[in-house]
Amino acid sequence: DHAGANPSNIVRLAGIASSSSVSVATSTDGGSSWSPYAGAPSPSQNIYGGKIAMSANGDTLLWAGATGFSSVMVSKNGSLFDVVDGLPSNAIIASDKLNNSIFYAASGSQFFVSTDGGSTFKQTATLGDSTAPVRIAVSPFKAGELFVSSDKGIWHSTDSGSSLSSISGPTAAWSISVGKASSSTNPVSLFAAAQINGINSMYRTDDLGENWARLSTAQDGLGPVDFMVLAADPNEYSQ
């Protein structure tokens, strides 16, 4: 359920299938068609669920939180999934959208980075006093830029997770997504289902947290913010 970017701008996808014959499938045409993934476990092994992160060029899959796996797993070039070194089993995961070798992960207050295509991870930074990171949103515009939401707010990095700084405003955040900047000289836009000044809603910032625009509430029919799934448009500002 994650996408990878590549130089030809073909959107590559990986998905966890609910099928008696396929456990993981991939697409190279934006989801119009799907093919069974060669390294996927047999459906008879009853391994399912969790999240998959695909590398920028689509040759590596990182799989976390699956029922039937006791750890985070990785597969390269269609090989069988193997255990990742250096990550807690409950880590959330993401891939860099432009650097094919880099994956990110977080657990508790710890942030981890892999520079060898997901085989090994090392802790590089911390998320303040967070205990429950929720989402890692990676910029599709600049290698190494990412945001992390958690029970204590949102963190930002521009150096592939070597350092993280807290963004002002949110005191808790759930789904986040990176969108196109308002101009070529401005930072990316960040959409967030978050709590700001005690109000749970959907927000957008165009200046890395200096100002936040409130976009919706549960009364608008979108439901509780902690259940939202956000996906910003990388081609159109504010969408």
Secondary structure, DSSP 8 states (H G I E B T S, - for coil): -EEE--TT---EEEEE---SS-SEEEESSTTSS-EE-TT---GGG--B-SEEEE-TTS-EEEEES-BT-SS-EEEETT---EE-BS--TT-EEEE-SS-TT-EEEEETTEEEEESSTTSB-EEEEE-TT-S-EEEEEE-SSSTT-EEEEETTEEEEESSTTSS-EEESSEEEEEEEEEE--SSTTS--EEEEEEEETTEEEEEEESSTTSS-EEEE-GGGTT--GGG------SSSTT-
